Amino acid sequence: MWSRYNERARIDERRLFFDVAELCRITARAIDRNVSDIETFLNVAEGGSYRIIEVVFRDGLQVIARLPYPS
């Protein structure tokens, strides 16, 4: 039954590949910080239409990045 709807291909289409280092660089640059100030990078949630990433800096500043997630 899985092959009937080509479920494997549909799941593969939903994979979102991105460059974590580049996302960190863009996040830091957006708020005038250095990438070296990033303390944690966490995938908070995913589903529906977005993937939610939390970036926390050494001083406690938290930035949320929302990436489109195809459905």
CHARMM internal coordinates of N, CA and C (Angstrom, degrees):
IC EDIT
DIST 1 N 1 CA 1.4472
DIST 1 CA 1 C 1.5214
ANGL 1 N 1 CA 1 C 112.09
DIST 1 C 2 N 1.3583
ANGL 1 CA 1 C 2 N 117.63
DIHE 1 N 1 CA 1 C 2 N -36.83
DIST 2 N 2 CA 1.4574
ANGL 1 C 2 N 2 CA 120.34
DIHE 1 CA 1 C 2 N 2 CA 179.58
DIST 2 CA 2 C 1.5195
ANGL 2 N 2 CA 2 C 111.39
DIHE 1 C 2 N 2 CA 2 C -58.48
DIST 2 C 3 N 1.3231
ANGL 2 CA 2 C 3 N 115.63
DIHE 2 N 2 CA 2 C 3 N -43.42
DIST 3 N 3 CA 1.4564
ANGL 2 C 3 N 3 CA 118.70
DIHE 2 CA 2 C 3 N 3 CA -177.16
DIST 3 CA 3 C 1.5307
ANGL 3 N 3 CA 3 C 111.62
DIHE 2 C 3 N 3 CA 3 C -69.11
DIST 3 C 4 N 1.3280
ANGL 3 CA 3 C 4 N 116.63
DIHE 3 N 3 CA 3 C 4 N -23.73
DIST 4 N 4 CA 1.4517
ANGL 3 C 4 N 4 CA 120.75
DIHE 3 CA 3 C 4 N 4 CA 179.78
DIST 4 CA 4 C 1.5292
ANGL 4 N 4 CA 4 C 111.82
DIHE 3 C 4 N 4 CA 4 C -58.14
DIST 4 C 5 N 1.3181
ANGL 4 CA 4 C 5 N 116.51
DIHE 4 N 4 CA 4 C 5 N -40.04
DIST 5 N 5 CA 1.4604
ANGL 4 C 5 N 5 CA 121.07
DIHE 4 CA 4 C 5 N 5 CA -178.78
DIST 5 CA 5 C 1.5290
ANGL 5 N 5 CA 5 C 112.41
DIHE 4 C 5 N 5 CA 5 C -103.47
DIST 5 C 6 N 1.3266
ANGL 5 CA 5 C 6 N 114.79
DIHE 5 N 5 CA 5 C 6 N 4.31
DIST 6 N 6 CA 1.4589
ANGL 5 C 6 N 6 CA 120.85
DIHE 5 CA 5 C 6 N 6 CA 179.82
DIST 6 CA 6 C 1.5342
ANGL 6 N 6 CA 6 C 110.93
DIHE 5 C 6 N 6 CA 6 C 55.00
DIST 6 C 7 N 1.3240
ANGL 6 CA 6 C 7 N 114.52
DIHE 6 N 6 CA 6 C 7 N 47.29
DIST 7 N 7 CA 1.4595
ANGL 6 C 7 N 7 CA 121.71
DIHE 6 CA 6 C 7 N 7 CA -176.40
DIST 7 CA 7 C 1.5268
ANGL 7 N 7 CA 7 C 112.33
DIHE 6 C 7 N 7 CA 7 C -58.20
DIST 7 C 8 N 1.3207
ANGL 7 CA 7 C 8 N 117.75
DIHE 7 N 7 CA 7 C 8 N -39.48
DIST 8 N 8 CA 1.4683
ANGL 7 C 8 N 8 CA 120.87
DIHE 7 CA 7 C 8 N 8 CA -179.69
DIST 8 CA 8 C 1.5223
ANGL 8 N 8 CA 8 C 110.26
DIHE 7 C 8 N 8 CA 8 C -58.82
DIST 8 C 9 N 1.3290
ANGL 8 CA 8 C 9 N 117.54
DIHE 8 N 8 CA 8 C 9 N -43.61
DIST 9 N 9 CA 1.4679
ANGL 8 C 9 N 9 CA 121.31
DIHE 8 CA 8 C 9 N 9 CA 178.88
DIST 9 CA 9 C 1.5184
ANGL 9 N 9 CA 9 C 110.55
DIHE 8 C 9 N 9 CA 9 C -64.61
DIST 9 C 10 N 1.3369
ANGL 9 CA 9 C 10 N 118.01
DIHE 9 N 9 CA 9 C 10 N -38.77
DIST 10 N 10 CA 1.4698
ANGL 9 C 10 N 10 CA 121.01
DIHE 9 CA 9 C 10 N 10 CA 179.66
DIST 10 CA 10 C 1.5291
ANGL 10 N 10 CA 10 C 110.45
DIHE 9 C 10 N 10 CA 10 C -65.70
DIST 10 C 11 N 1.3220
ANGL 10 CA 10 C 11 N 116.98
DIHE 10 N 10 CA 10 C 11 N -40.20
DIST 11 N 11 CA 1.4708
ANGL 10 C 11 N 11 CA 120.42
DIHE 10 CA 10 C 11 N 11 CA 178.07
DIST 11 CA 11 C 1.5203
ANGL 11 N 11 CA 11 C 110.07
DIHE 10 C 11 N 11 CA 11 C -65.25
DIST 11 C 12 N 1.3239
ANGL 11 CA 11 C 12 N 117.30
DIHE 11 N 11 CA 11 C 12 N -43.37
DIST 12 N 12 CA 1.4660
ANGL 11 C 12 N 12 CA 121.16
DIHE 11 CA 11 C 12 N 12 CA 179.19
DIST 12 CA 12 C 1.5314
ANGL 12 N 12 CA 12 C 111.42
DIHE 11 C 12 N 12 CA 12 C -61.51
DIST 12 C 13 N 1.3290
ANGL 12 CA 12 C 13 N 117.17
DIHE 12 N 12 CA 12 C 13 N -35.30
DIST 13 N 13 CA 1.4700
ANGL 12 C 13 N 13 CA 120.94
DIHE 12 CA 12 C 13 N 13 CA 179.05
DIST 13 CA 13 C 1.5220
ANGL 13 N 13 CA 13 C 111.80
DIHE 12 C 13 N 13 CA 13 C -64.99
DIST 13 C 14 N 1.3152
ANGL 13 CA 13 C 14 N 117.67
DIHE 13 N 13 CA 13 C 14 N -27.10
DIST 14 N 14 CA 1.4663
ANGL 13 C 14 N 14 CA 121.61
DIHE 13 CA 13 C 14 N 14 CA -177.04
DIST 14 CA 14 C 1.5191
ANGL 14 N 14 CA 14 C 113.08
DIHE 13 C 14 N 14 CA 14 C -83.88
DIST 14 C 15 N 1.3076
ANGL 14 CA 14 C 15 N 117.68
DIHE 14 N 14 CA 14 C 15 N -9.04
DIST 15 N 15 CA 1.4671
ANGL 14 C 15 N 15 CA 119.73
DIHE 14 CA 14 C 15 N 15 CA 179.35
DIST 15 CA 15 C 1.5143
ANGL 15 N 15 CA 15 C 109.61
DIHE 14 C 15 N 15 CA 15 C -65.84
DIST 15 C 16 N 1.3097
ANGL 15 CA 15 C 16 N 114.59
DIHE 15 N 15 CA 15 C 16 N 133.45
DIST 16 N 16 CA 1.4590
ANGL 15 C 16 N 16 CA 120.84
DIHE 15 CA 15 C 16 N 16 CA 178.91
DIST 16 CA 16 C 1.5230
ANGL 16 N 16 CA 16 C 107.90
DIHE 15 C 16 N 16 CA 16 C -114.07
DIST 16 C 17 N 1.3162
ANGL 16 CA 16 C 17 N 116.24
DIHE 16 N 16 CA 16 C 17 N 112.03
DIST 17 N 17 CA 1.4582
ANGL 16 C 17 N 17 CA 121.22
DIHE 16 CA 16 C 17 N 17 CA 178.26
DIST 17 CA 17 C 1.5177
ANGL 17 N 17 CA 17 C 108.17
DIHE 16 C 17 N 17 CA 17 C -100.62
DIST 17 C 18 N 1.3191
ANGL 17 CA 17 C 18 N 116.71
DIHE 17 N 17 CA 17 C 18 N 133.25
DIST 18 N 18 CA 1.4452
ANGL 17 C 18 N 18 CA 120.32
DIHE 17 CA 17 C 18 N 18 CA 176.26
DIST 18 CA 18 C 1.5132
ANGL 18 N 18 CA 18 C 109.22
DIHE 17 C 18 N 18 CA 18 C -148.13
DIST 18 C 19 N 1.2926
ANGL 18 CA 18 C 19 N 115.20
DIHE 18 N 18 CA 18 C 19 N 160.27
DIST 19 N 19 CA 1.4594
ANGL 18 C 19 N 19 CA 122.85
DIHE 18 CA 18 C 19 N 19 CA -177.56
DIST 19 CA 19 C 1.5275
ANGL 19 N 19 CA 19 C 108.40
DIHE 18 C 19 N 19 CA 19 C -88.69
DIST 19 C 20 N 1.3265
ANGL 19 CA 19 C 20 N 117.07
DIHE 19 N 19 CA 19 C 20 N 107.26
DIST 20 N 20 CA 1.4632
ANGL 19 C 20 N 20 CA 122.03
DIHE 19 CA 19 C 20 N 20 CA -177.04
DIST 20 CA 20 C 1.5285
ANGL 20 N 20 CA 20 C 110.58
DIHE 19 C 20 N 20 CA 20 C -60.56
DIST 20 C 21 N 1.3134
ANGL 20 CA 20 C 21 N 117.22
DIHE 20 N 20 CA 20 C 21 N -44.16
DIST 21 N 21 CA 1.4694
ANGL 20 C 21 N 21 CA 120.23
DIHE 20 CA 20 C 21 N 21 CA 179.98
DIST 21 CA 21 C 1.5242
ANGL 21 N 21 CA 21 C 111.03
DIHE 20 C 21 N 21 CA 21 C -60.49
DIST 21 C 22 N 1.3233
ANGL 21 CA 21 C 22 N 116.69
DIHE 21 N 21 CA 21 C 22 N -40.53
DIST 22 N 22 CA 1.4661
ANGL 21 C 22 N 22 CA 120.32
DIHE 21 CA 21 C 22 N 22 CA 179.11
DIST 22 CA 22 C 1.5242
ANGL 22 N 22 CA 22 C 111.00
DIHE 21 C 22 N 22 CA 22 C -67.76
DIST 22 C 23 N 1.3239
ANGL 22 CA 22 C 23 N 117.49
DIHE 22 N 22 CA 22 C 23 N -39.64
DIST 23 N 23 CA 1.4679
ANGL 22 C 23 N 23 CA 120.07
DIHE 22 CA 22 C 23 N 23 CA 177.57
DIST 23 CA 23 C 1.5232
ANGL 23 N 23 CA 23 C 110.32
DIHE 22 C 23 N 23 CA 23 C -63.56
DIST 23 C 24 N 1.3290
ANGL 23 CA 23 C 24 N 117.69
DIHE 23 N 23 CA 23 C 24 N -39.69
DIST 24 N 24 CA 1.4697
ANGL 23 C 24 N 24 CA 121.20
DIHE 23 CA 23 C 24 N 24 CA 176.23
DIST 24 CA 24 C 1.5277
ANGL 24 N 24 CA 24 C 110.32
DIHE 23 C 24 N 24 CA 24 C -62.56
DIST 24 C 25 N 1.3270
ANGL 24 CA 24 C 25 N 116.51
DIHE 24 N 24 CA 24 C 25 N -43.65
DIST 25 N 25 CA 1.4661
ANGL 24 C 25 N 25 CA 120.71
DIHE 24 CA 24 C 25 N 25 CA -179.49
DIST 25 CA 25 C 1.5235
ANGL 25 N 25 CA 25 C 110.79
DIHE 24 C 25 N 25 CA 25 C -62.53
DIST 25 C 26 N 1.3112
ANGL 25 CA 25 C 26 N 116.97
DIHE 25 N 25 CA 25 C 26 N -45.30
DIST 26 N 26 CA 1.4693
ANGL 25 C 26 N 26 CA 121.49
DIHE 25 CA 25 C 26 N 26 CA -179.16
DIST 26 CA 26 C 1.5328
ANGL 26 N 26 CA 26 C 110.57
DIHE 25 C 26 N 26 CA 26 C -65.20
DIST 26 C 27 N 1.3280
ANGL 26 CA 26 C 27 N 116.08
DIHE 26 N 26 CA 26 C 27 N -41.91
DIST 27 N 27 CA 1.4679
ANGL 26 C 27 N 27 CA 120.29
DIHE 26 CA 26 C 27 N 27 CA 179.37
DIST 27 CA 27 C 1.5192
ANGL 27 N 27 CA 27 C 110.91
DIHE 26 C 27 N 27 CA 27 C -62.13
DIST 27 C 28 N 1.3196
ANGL 27 CA 27 C 28 N 116.50
DIHE 27 N 27 CA 27 C 28 N -47.92
DIST 28 N 28 CA 1.4676
ANGL 27 C 28 N 28 CA 120.64
DIHE 27 CA 27 C 28 N 28 CA -179.95
DIST 28 CA 28 C 1.5245
ANGL 28 N 28 CA 28 C 111.01
DIHE 27 C 28 N 28 CA 28 C -62.76
DIST 28 C 29 N 1.3168
ANGL 28 CA 28 C 29 N 117.08
DIHE 28 N 28 CA 28 C 29 N -43.78
DIST 29 N 29 CA 1.4672
ANGL 28 C 29 N 29 CA 120.79
DIHE 28 CA 28 C 29 N 29 CA -179.22
DIST 29 CA 29 C 1.5263
ANGL 29 N 29 CA 29 C 111.14
DIHE 28 C 29 N 29 CA 29 C -64.18
DIST 29 C 30 N 1.3247
ANGL 29 CA 29 C 30 N 117.05
DIHE 29 N 29 CA 29 C 30 N -35.64
DIST 30 N 30 CA 1.4686
ANGL 29 C 30 N 30 CA 121.32
DIHE 29 CA 29 C 30 N 30 CA -177.88
DIST 30 CA 30 C 1.5251
ANGL 30 N 30 CA 30 C 112.40
DIHE 29 C 30 N 30 CA 30 C -62.92
DIST 30 C 31 N 1.3196
ANGL 30 CA 30 C 31 N 116.68
DIHE 30 N 30 CA 30 C 31 N -26.92
DIST 31 N 31 CA 1.4719
ANGL 30 C 31 N 31 CA 119.32
DIHE 30 CA 30 C 31 N 31 CA -179.76
DIST 31 CA 31 C 1.5291
ANGL 31 N 31 CA 31 C 111.50
DIHE 30 C 31 N 31 CA 31 C -116.65
DIST 31 C 32 N 1.3294
ANGL 31 CA 31 C 32 N 115.41
DIHE 31 N 31 CA 31 C 32 N 19.71
DIST 32 N 32 CA 1.4652
ANGL 31 C 32 N 32 CA 122.04
DIHE 31 CA 31 C 32 N 32 CA 175.64
DIST 32 CA 32 C 1.5291
ANGL 32 N 32 CA 32 C 112.67
DIHE 31 C 32 N 32 CA 32 C 58.13
DIST 32 C 33 N 1.3381
ANGL 32 CA 32 C 33 N 114.99
DIHE 32 N 32 CA 32 C 33 N 48.93
DIST 33 N 33 CA 1.4628
ANGL 32 C 33 N 33 CA 121.69
DIHE 32 CA 32 C 33 N 33 CA 176.94
DIST 33 CA 33 C 1.5233
ANGL 33 N 33 CA 33 C 109.11
DIHE 32 C 33 N 33 CA 33 C -124.90
DIST 33 C 34 N 1.3186
ANGL 33 CA 33 C 34 N 116.14
DIHE 33 N 33 CA 33 C 34 N 169.59
DIST 34 N 34 CA 1.4662
ANGL 33 C 34 N 34 CA 122.17
DIHE 33 CA 33 C 34 N 34 CA 175.31
DIST 34 CA 34 C 1.5234
ANGL 34 N 34 CA 34 C 109.60
DIHE 33 C 34 N 34 CA 34 C -93.81
DIST 34 C 35 N 1.3044
ANGL 34 CA 34 C 35 N 115.84
DIHE 34 N 34 CA 34 C 35 N 146.76
DIST 35 N 35 CA 1.4665
ANGL 34 C 35 N 35 CA 120.64
DIHE 34 CA 34 C 35 N 35 CA 177.05
DIST 35 CA 35 C 1.5256
ANGL 35 N 35 CA 35 C 110.03
DIHE 34 C 35 N 35 CA 35 C -58.73
DIST 35 C 36 N 1.3043
ANGL 35 CA 35 C 36 N 117.27
DIHE 35 N 35 CA 35 C 36 N -33.79
DIST 36 N 36 CA 1.4711
ANGL 35 C 36 N 36 CA 120.99
DIHE 35 CA 35 C 36 N 36 CA -179.61
DIST 36 CA 36 C 1.5260
ANGL 36 N 36 CA 36 C 112.32
DIHE 35 C 36 N 36 CA 36 C -65.22
DIST 36 C 37 N 1.3389
ANGL 36 CA 36 C 37 N 117.91
DIHE 36 N 36 CA 36 C 37 N -14.07
DIST 37 N 37 CA 1.4620
ANGL 36 C 37 N 37 CA 121.65
DIHE 36 CA 36 C 37 N 37 CA 177.67
DIST 37 CA 37 C 1.5274
ANGL 37 N 37 CA 37 C 112.50
DIHE 36 C 37 N 37 CA 37 C -82.34
DIST 37 C 38 N 1.3260
ANGL 37 CA 37 C 38 N 117.55
DIHE 37 N 37 CA 37 C 38 N -7.55
DIST 38 N 38 CA 1.4652
ANGL 37 C 38 N 38 CA 120.54
DIHE 37 CA 37 C 38 N 38 CA -179.95
DIST 38 CA 38 C 1.5191
ANGL 38 N 38 CA 38 C 109.22
DIHE 37 C 38 N 38 CA 38 C -74.75
DIST 38 C 39 N 1.3211
ANGL 38 CA 38 C 39 N 114.53
DIHE 38 N 38 CA 38 C 39 N 127.12
DIST 39 N 39 CA 1.4617
ANGL 38 C 39 N 39 CA 120.65
DIHE 38 CA 38 C 39 N 39 CA 179.99
DIST 39 CA 39 C 1.5243
ANGL 39 N 39 CA 39 C 111.42
DIHE 38 C 39 N 39 CA 39 C -96.21
DIST 39 C 40 N 1.3340
ANGL 39 CA 39 C 40 N 117.22
DIHE 39 N 39 CA 39 C 40 N -45.94
DIST 40 N 40 CA 1.4564
ANGL 39 C 40 N 40 CA 120.04
DIHE 39 CA 39 C 40 N 40 CA 178.89
DIST 40 CA 40 C 1.5296
ANGL 40 N 40 CA 40 C 111.21
DIHE 39 C 40 N 40 CA 40 C -138.22
DIST 40 C 41 N 1.3078
ANGL 40 CA 40 C 41 N 114.02
DIHE 40 N 40 CA 40 C 41 N 153.16
DIST 41 N 41 CA 1.4632
ANGL 40 C 41 N 41 CA 123.66
DIHE 40 CA 40 C 41 N 41 CA 177.99
DIST 41 CA 41 C 1.5181
ANGL 41 N 41 CA 41 C 104.79
DIHE 40 C 41 N 41 CA 41 C -135.26
DIST 41 C 42 N 1.3369
ANGL 41 CA 41 C 42 N 117.21
DIHE 41 N 41 CA 41 C 42 N 113.97
DIST 42 N 42 CA 1.4537
ANGL 41 C 42 N 42 CA 120.51
DIHE 41 CA 41 C 42 N 42 CA -170.37
DIST 42 CA 42 C 1.5194
ANGL 42 N 42 CA 42 C 111.46
DIHE 41 C 42 N 42 CA 42 C -131.82
DIST 42 C 43 N 1.3317
ANGL 42 CA 42 C 43 N 116.24
DIHE 42 N 42 CA 42 C 43 N 132.69
DIST 43 N 43 CA 1.4553
ANGL 42 C 43 N 43 CA 121.74
DIHE 42 CA 42 C 43 N 43 CA 172.62
DIST 43 CA 43 C 1.5248
ANGL 43 N 43 CA 43 C 106.67
DIHE 42 C 43 N 43 CA 43 C -80.26
DIST 43 C 44 N 1.3389
ANGL 43 CA 43 C 44 N 117.14
DIHE 43 N 43 CA 43 C 44 N 106.01
DIST 44 N 44 CA 1.4560
ANGL 43 C 44 N 44 CA 121.80
DIHE 43 CA 43 C 44 N 44 CA -173.99
DIST 44 CA 44 C 1.5253
ANGL 44 N 44 CA 44 C 111.59
DIHE 43 C 44 N 44 CA 44 C -80.66
DIST 44 C 45 N 1.3272
ANGL 44 CA 44 C 45 N 116.42
DIHE 44 N 44 CA 44 C 45 N -44.92
DIST 45 N 45 CA 1.4712
ANGL 44 C 45 N 45 CA 119.64
DIHE 44 CA 44 C 45 N 45 CA -176.73
DIST 45 CA 45 C 1.5135
ANGL 45 N 45 CA 45 C 109.82
DIHE 44 C 45 N 45 CA 45 C -159.02
DIST 45 C 46 N 1.3163
ANGL 45 CA 45 C 46 N 115.34
DIHE 45 N 45 CA 45 C 46 N 158.00
DIST 46 N 46 CA 1.4534
ANGL 45 C 46 N 46 CA 120.56
DIHE 45 CA 45 C 46 N 46 CA 172.25
DIST 46 CA 46 C 1.5122
ANGL 46 N 46 CA 46 C 108.57
DIHE 45 C 46 N 46 CA 46 C -154.56
DIST 46 C 47 N 1.2859
ANGL 46 CA 46 C 47 N 113.78
DIHE 46 N 46 CA 46 C 47 N 154.48
DIST 47 N 47 CA 1.4564
ANGL 46 C 47 N 47 CA 119.78
DIHE 46 CA 46 C 47 N 47 CA -179.15
DIST 47 CA 47 C 1.5131
ANGL 47 N 47 CA 47 C 108.71
DIHE 46 C 47 N 47 CA 47 C 152.10
DIST 47 C 48 N 1.3061
ANGL 47 CA 47 C 48 N 116.21
DIHE 47 N 47 CA 47 C 48 N -167.68
DIST 48 N 48 CA 1.4526
ANGL 47 C 48 N 48 CA 121.30
DIHE 47 CA 47 C 48 N 48 CA 176.54
DIST 48 CA 48 C 1.5082
ANGL 48 N 48 CA 48 C 114.47
DIHE 47 C 48 N 48 CA 48 C 33.58
DIST 48 C 49 N 1.3023
ANGL 48 CA 48 C 49 N 117.33
DIHE 48 N 48 CA 48 C 49 N -104.64
DIST 49 N 49 CA 1.4599
ANGL 48 C 49 N 49 CA 121.35
DIHE 48 CA 48 C 49 N 49 CA -176.29
DIST 49 CA 49 C 1.5174
ANGL 49 N 49 CA 49 C 115.60
DIHE 48 C 49 N 49 CA 49 C -120.02
DIST 49 C 50 N 1.3249
ANGL 49 CA 49 C 50 N 118.42
DIHE 49 N 49 CA 49 C 50 N -4.75
DIST 50 N 50 CA 1.4630
ANGL 49 C 50 N 50 CA 119.99
DIHE 49 CA 49 C 50 N 50 CA -175.63
DIST 50 CA 50 C 1.5143
ANGL 50 N 50 CA 50 C 112.04
DIHE 49 C 50 N 50 CA 50 C -138.90
DIST 50 C 51 N 1.3271
ANGL 50 CA 50 C 51 N 114.77
DIHE 50 N 50 CA 50 C 51 N 156.15
DIST 51 N 51 CA 1.4542
ANGL 50 C 51 N 51 CA 123.32
DIHE 50 CA 50 C 51 N 51 CA 168.64
DIST 51 CA 51 C 1.5261
ANGL 51 N 51 CA 51 C 105.00
DIHE 50 C 51 N 51 CA 51 C -113.27
DIST 51 C 52 N 1.3233
ANGL 51 CA 51 C 52 N 117.18
DIHE 51 N 51 CA 51 C 52 N 130.40
DIST 52 N 52 CA 1.4572
ANGL 51 C 52 N 52 CA 122.26
DIHE 51 CA 51 C 52 N 52 CA -176.23
DIST 52 CA 52 C 1.5282
ANGL 52 N 52 CA 52 C 109.01
DIHE 51 C 52 N 52 CA 52 C -107.40
DIST 52 C 53 N 1.3294
ANGL 52 CA 52 C 53 N 115.72
DIHE 52 N 52 CA 52 C 53 N 123.98
DIST 53 N 53 CA 1.4700
ANGL 52 C 53 N 53 CA 123.28
DIHE 52 CA 52 C 53 N 53 CA -179.93
DIST 53 CA 53 C 1.5266
ANGL 53 N 53 CA 53 C 108.04
DIHE 52 C 53 N 53 CA 53 C -116.93
DIST 53 C 54 N 1.3330
ANGL 53 CA 53 C 54 N 116.10
DIHE 53 N 53 CA 53 C 54 N 135.47
DIST 54 N 54 CA 1.4623
ANGL 53 C 54 N 54 CA 120.81
DIHE 53 CA 53 C 54 N 54 CA 175.41
DIST 54 CA 54 C 1.5235
ANGL 54 N 54 CA 54 C 108.54
DIHE 53 C 54 N 54 CA 54 C -110.70
DIST 54 C 55 N 1.3254
ANGL 54 CA 54 C 55 N 115.87
DIHE 54 N 54 CA 54 C 55 N 128.49
DIST 55 N 55 CA 1.4619
ANGL 54 C 55 N 55 CA 122.14
DIHE 54 CA 54 C 55 N 55 CA 176.95
DIST 55 CA 55 C 1.5271
ANGL 55 N 55 CA 55 C 106.38
DIHE 54 C 55 N 55 CA 55 C -115.49
DIST 55 C 56 N 1.3374
ANGL 55 CA 55 C 56 N 116.50
DIHE 55 N 55 CA 55 C 56 N 123.13
DIST 56 N 56 CA 1.4635
ANGL 55 C 56 N 56 CA 121.38
DIHE 55 CA 55 C 56 N 56 CA -179.00
DIST 56 CA 56 C 1.5229
ANGL 56 N 56 CA 56 C 108.38
DIHE 55 C 56 N 56 CA 56 C -114.09
DIST 56 C 57 N 1.3309
ANGL 56 CA 56 C 57 N 115.03
DIHE 56 N 56 CA 56 C 57 N 131.22
DIST 57 N 57 CA 1.4595
ANGL 56 C 57 N 57 CA 121.33
DIHE 56 CA 56 C 57 N 57 CA 179.84
DIST 57 CA 57 C 1.5236
ANGL 57 N 57 CA 57 C 110.13
DIHE 56 C 57 N 57 CA 57 C -96.64
DIST 57 C 58 N 1.3110
ANGL 57 CA 57 C 58 N 116.58
DIHE 57 N 57 CA 57 C 58 N 162.47
DIST 58 N 58 CA 1.4715
ANGL 57 C 58 N 58 CA 122.80
DIHE 57 CA 57 C 58 N 58 CA -175.91
DIST 58 CA 58 C 1.5186
ANGL 58 N 58 CA 58 C 113.68
DIHE 57 C 58 N 58 CA 58 C -54.42
DIST 58 C 59 N 1.3299
ANGL 58 CA 58 C 59 N 116.54
DIHE 58 N 58 CA 58 C 59 N -33.42
DIST 59 N 59 CA 1.4671
ANGL 58 C 59 N 59 CA 119.70
DIHE 58 CA 58 C 59 N 59 CA -178.51
DIST 59 CA 59 C 1.5339
ANGL 59 N 59 CA 59 C 112.38
DIHE 58 C 59 N 59 CA 59 C -83.88
DIST 59 C 60 N 1.3419
ANGL 59 CA 59 C 60 N 116.93
DIHE 59 N 59 CA 59 C 60 N 5.61
DIST 60 N 60 CA 1.4523
ANGL 59 C 60 N 60 CA 121.08
DIHE 59 CA 59 C 60 N 60 CA 177.19
DIST 60 CA 60 C 1.5194
ANGL 60 N 60 CA 60 C 114.90
DIHE 59 C 60 N 60 CA 60 C 95.74
DIST 60 C 61 N 1.3242
ANGL 60 CA 60 C 61 N 117.75
DIHE 60 N 60 CA 60 C 61 N -8.75
DIST 61 N 61 CA 1.4569
ANGL 60 C 61 N 61 CA 120.75
DIHE 60 CA 60 C 61 N 61 CA 178.81
DIST 61 CA 61 C 1.5242
ANGL 61 N 61 CA 61 C 109.34
DIHE 60 C 61 N 61 CA 61 C -62.55
DIST 61 C 62 N 1.3202
ANGL 61 CA 61 C 62 N 116.40
DIHE 61 N 61 CA 61 C 62 N 131.59
DIST 62 N 62 CA 1.4580
ANGL 61 C 62 N 62 CA 122.05
DIHE 61 CA 61 C 62 N 62 CA 179.41
DIST 62 CA 62 C 1.5225
ANGL 62 N 62 CA 62 C 109.01
DIHE 61 C 62 N 62 CA 62 C -112.94
DIST 62 C 63 N 1.3108
ANGL 62 CA 62 C 63 N 115.98
DIHE 62 N 62 CA 62 C 63 N 132.97
DIST 63 N 63 CA 1.4549
ANGL 62 C 63 N 63 CA 122.31
DIHE 62 CA 62 C 63 N 63 CA 177.46
DIST 63 CA 63 C 1.5195
ANGL 63 N 63 CA 63 C 108.06
DIHE 62 C 63 N 63 CA 63 C -122.38
DIST 63 C 64 N 1.3196
ANGL 63 CA 63 C 64 N 116.07
DIHE 63 N 63 CA 63 C 64 N 133.80
DIST 64 N 64 CA 1.4614
ANGL 63 C 64 N 64 CA 121.97
DIHE 63 CA 63 C 64 N 64 CA 178.62
DIST 64 CA 64 C 1.5279
ANGL 64 N 64 CA 64 C 108.37
DIHE 63 C 64 N 64 CA 64 C -105.76
DIST 64 C 65 N 1.3173
ANGL 64 CA 64 C 65 N 115.84
DIHE 64 N 64 CA 64 C 65 N 128.05
DIST 65 N 65 CA 1.4711
ANGL 64 C 65 N 65 CA 121.55
DIHE 64 CA 64 C 65 N 65 CA 175.22
DIST 65 CA 65 C 1.5262
ANGL 65 N 65 CA 65 C 106.97
DIHE 64 C 65 N 65 CA 65 C -110.91
DIST 65 C 66 N 1.3160
ANGL 65 CA 65 C 66 N 115.90
DIHE 65 N 65 CA 65 C 66 N 131.75
DIST 66 N 66 CA 1.4600
ANGL 65 C 66 N 66 CA 120.93
DIHE 65 CA 65 C 66 N 66 CA 179.34
DIST 66 CA 66 C 1.5207
ANGL 66 N 66 CA 66 C 107.55
DIHE 65 C 66 N 66 CA 66 C -115.22
DIST 66 C 67 N 1.3234
ANGL 66 CA 66 C 67 N 116.08
DIHE 66 N 66 CA 66 C 67 N 113.50
DIST 67 N 67 CA 1.4663
ANGL 66 C 67 N 67 CA 122.14
DIHE 66 CA 66 C 67 N 67 CA -177.58
DIST 67 CA 67 C 1.5166
ANGL 67 N 67 CA 67 C 109.67
DIHE 66 C 67 N 67 CA 67 C -104.78
DIST 67 C 68 N 1.3238
ANGL 67 CA 67 C 68 N 118.14
DIHE 67 N 67 CA 67 C 68 N 135.95
DIST 68 N 68 CA 1.4591
ANGL 67 C 68 N 68 CA 120.06
DIHE 67 CA 67 C 68 N 68 CA 177.51
DIST 68 CA 68 C 1.5259
ANGL 68 N 68 CA 68 C 110.61
DIHE 67 C 68 N 68 CA 68 C -59.24
DIST 68 C 69 N 1.3099
ANGL 68 CA 68 C 69 N 115.80
DIHE 68 N 68 CA 68 C 69 N 139.77
DIST 69 N 69 CA 1.4556
ANGL 68 C 69 N 69 CA 122.66
DIHE 68 CA 68 C 69 N 69 CA -179.39
DIST 69 CA 69 C 1.5235
ANGL 69 N 69 CA 69 C 107.35
DIHE 68 C 69 N 69 CA 69 C -129.18
DIST 69 C 70 N 1.3247
ANGL 69 CA 69 C 70 N 117.50
DIHE 69 N 69 CA 69 C 70 N 106.13
DIST 70 N 70 CA 1.4698
ANGL 69 C 70 N 70 CA 119.52
DIHE 69 CA 69 C 70 N 70 CA -174.02
DIST 70 CA 70 C 1.5329
ANGL 70 N 70 CA 70 C 111.98
DIHE 69 C 70 N 70 CA 70 C -62.85
DIST 70 C 71 N 1.3052
ANGL 70 CA 70 C 71 N 114.72
DIHE 70 N 70 CA 70 C 71 N 142.83
DIST 71 N 71 CA 1.4723
ANGL 70 C 71 N 71 CA 118.91
DIHE 70 CA 70 C 71 N 71 CA 178.87
DIST 71 CA 71 C 1.5135
ANGL 71 N 71 CA 71 C 110.32
DIHE 70 C 71 N 71 CA 71 C -119.49
END
COOR INIT
IC SEED 1 N 1 CA 1 C
IC BUILD
